[in-house]
Amino acid sequence: MHSNSQWRPLFFPPVRFVIYLFLCYLGFIATVLWRRLRGVSTHTLTNPVSLSLVSPSLPLSLPSPPPPPPPRRYQLFTERLSKLEEAEGSFDDFTRSYMFYGVQRQANNSLMFREWAPGAQALFLTGDFNDWNSTSHPYTKKEYGKWELYLPPKSNKSPAIEHETKLKQVTRLEVWVLLVTRQKVWVLLVTRQEHQHTRPKRPRSLRIYEAHVGIASPAEEIATYTNFTLNVLPKIKDLGYNCVQLMAIMEHAYYGSFGYQVTNFFAASSRFGTPEDLKRLVDTAHSLGITVLLDVVHSHASSNTADGLNKFDGTESCFFHSGARGQHPQWGSRLFNYQSWEVLRFLLSNLRWWMEEYRFDGFRFDGVSSMLYHHHGIAMSFSGGYSEYFGMQVDEDSIIHLMLSNHILHALYPDCITIAEDVSGMPGLCKSVKNGGLGFDYRLNMAVPDKWIQILKELKDEEWDMGNIVYTLTNRRKGEACICYAESHDQALVGDKSLAFWLMDKEMYTNMSSLIPMTPVIDRGIQLHKMIRLLTHALGGEGYLNFMGNEFGHPEWLDFPRKGNGESYKYARRQYNLLDPDNNLRYTQLYAFDRDMNLTEDKYGWLASQKVGDKTNEKDKVIVFERANVMFVFNFHPSNSYSDYRIAAGPSGKYRIKLDSDAEQYGGHGRLDTDTEFFTEQEPFKGVNDQWQPHSLKVGYGTAVWVLGPR
């Protein structure tokens, strides 16, 4: 034992030492290689042999590390788009499925009918052509739930079914139907009308005139496309609006739904006229340089079974979710299954149809808040916390569908405009799809009209909070454009009333004559109506919207014919007759102000410009801000006028009044000479955002608003 213990120390240390040196050498070589591969300098290394150990085929530095994986929503979008293109060839073909489904006239005048009805056991076509025989013309079932019916031409080589023949699938209307009458039959269309005028260029500043064709007349009746073309479009042009947004165009069985319970998605409402009449309307608008948007409803569908999509194949799940997920608890309507391939085909093709066949220029997507969340926004008060927008409550299928819709529209039509009706404030809603957003161009700033109604309902004039008003108008996500408005159709529906009627109420029936002095109520109402609208226009967003008639202070409210009002059309109309010069009513003064407000924006382009800042004075009830090199000065004080009121100026020099709400032609008191010139002085003054400005100027005004521009 003793001898062995002495021998082992003499033998093992050298071996261990060699192994230790070898491991160090390997570690050294690995370090050199790692540094070279990482692009780290080896100048501080002392062993030059290490350089020869790096293969000359290796790059001296590697490319930058790959980017992090895309956000989940964008990844799901790209996967969905890739599958679509792989299965269908291209999204261009896929979104033209209206050229395959429904009724298609072949070159030899034969007719091919196709439907998707996966749960159906049999499908038959009936109509005038077969004396309404319910079994003589059955469809043939194909794969993937598709059905086909082929009708050869007649012996004289004409189509087996004549143009504008009444047709119906047994007990149901065809899904891809192009025209539906109030008798709940559908009509075959096999002709196309060419448009004479090209689409106008996309407006830099979007000024929208929201309109409903059926109520666009003083008469107590349903107005027409032709009436709108001849009598309303010229007013829109004269008023300086460069865009019209048409509501209730998609066919809906119930007129009182305001067009939001759609039954036939490819059919233009026949209440107002023919498809050719609508095409003429759009074409005429284009000739006037007016962009035309369609109020599209893809957030839900009518629950009607006889004339809608509901239970088309006899099941609950055709086009929609089954069970509670497929029912909107407040609207009583059906909710689409956006994960379904055929639903995707139907809705995306529907967008293409309106763009191609009728030449619309874009869409206002209705009910987006309901689409984004499983709770549909019901009983929710969104505070802006990100936990409200990212979680299990978010409907990813809907979000991916909206991303696909925007991506395809903007890829095929670069000037297409899409607007989201979203009250929740979903982040990224108006960011491009490639940047992980949902791809909308604008969102509606829905908090602003609610704020104005709240103020008028709850506060006295002297209680108005200038800071809170400015905060509401400017509280929007940076880089996501908004359409702002003081009131839309929502604020005028029965149970509420128009802004003008909130301001002046019953006195509008007796005291709006320009031949008599204004009462205090009318005077204050007319001044505030102008100021509220201009402040909203100038401060509230990157686009502006007005609902038809409100530009001249339309009285009362909206109420469509129904049993509760004796099927009356009294409040389902717009009283443009109030603008007749022979009536000598002050509505013409409000109309003139609205026109000049739009024309002034058209000149200076403040909607397309960033706001420099704002300044409020709660005691004086004054709001001052600068946008597009124009100074806006508002005096909301109910009784105080000011002279020599100093405000900070932007660029130094000479200013003149460009728009004065107190001018007599606008129903004001004409207290100022609009030719007056205002010179800046080298007197520092605290201006917008409480920053000291080197120049200032003095103005004087009553309860009014000035728009001051450089001379």
Buried (B, 14 or more C-beta within 10 A) or exposed (E): EEEEEEEEEEEEEEEEEEEEEEEEEEEBBEBBBEBBBEEEEBEEEEEEEBEEEBEEEEEEEEEEEEEEEEBEBBEBBBEBBEEBBEEBEEBEEBBBBBEBBBBBBEEEBBBBBBBBBBEBEEBBBBBBBBEEEEEEBEBEBEEEBBBEBEBEBEEEEEBBBEEEBBBBBBEBBBBBBBBBEEEEBBBBBBEEBEBEBEBBEBBEBBBBBBBBBBBBBBEEEBBBBBBBBEBBBEBBBEBBBBBBBBBBBBBBBBBBBBBBBBBBBBBBBBBBBBBBBBBBBBBBBBBBEBBBBBBBBBBBBBBBEEBBBBBBBEBBBBBBBEEEEBBBEEBEBBBBBBBBBBBBBBBBBBBBBBBBBBBBBBBBBBBBBBBBBEEBBEEBEBEEEEEBBBEEEBBBBBBBBBBBBBBBBBEBBEEBBBBBBBBBBBBBBBBBBEEBBBBBBBBBBBBBBBBBBEBBEEEEBEEBBBEEBBEBBBBBBEEBBBBBBBBBBBBBBBEBBBBBBBBBBEBBEEBBEBEEEBBEBBBBBBBBBBBBBBBBBBBBBBBBBBBBBBBBBBBBBBBBBBEEBEEEBEBBBBBBEBBEEEBEBBBBBBBBBBBBBBEBBBEBBBBBBEBBBBBBBEEBBBBBBBBBBBBBBBBBBBEEBBEEBBBBBBEBEEBEBBBBBBBEEBBBBEBBEEEEEBEBBEBEBBBBEEEEBEBBBBBBBBBBBBBBBBE
